[in-house]
């Protein structure tokens, strides 16, 4: 699906909102990686 570059205020607002949401989701994912890794190691018995 090709993305169009509409310059109307509504599309700009939606694009900004989508970008903020994507950044927040990535930050949560990065924050959870150490917790998941430690949990995995504990369940396997390495810690």
N, C-alpha and C positions, 0 to 999 in steps of 0.2 A: 504494500500500500504506500503510495507516494504521498509525502507530506506537502501541503500547500503553505505558502508563506503569506498568509492574510495579515494585513496591517491594521485591522479594525481594533478598537479598544477592547472589545469582548474577547477576541482571540489572543491578544497580548496578555490580558488578565489570566485567561485559562492556561496559557503557556507558562506564565510565571508560577501559577499555582501548581501545575504539574511538576515543574522543576523543583520547587520547594518540597513537594511530597516525595519525589524520587530521592532527593538528598537526605531527607529524614529517614526513609526506609533503608537506605544504604548505611546510614549512621547506626541505626538499630542493629542491622545485620553485623556490622563490624564490632559492635559492642558485645554481641552474643557469642561470637566465635571463641573467645577464651573460655567462657563458661561452658560451652558445649564440648570443647576440647578437654577441659579438666574433668568434666562428667564422664566422657568416654574413657579417659585414662583410668579413672577411679573404678569404673564398672569392669574394665578389663583386668584391673589389679596392678597397674603399673605405678600407681601413687599410693 
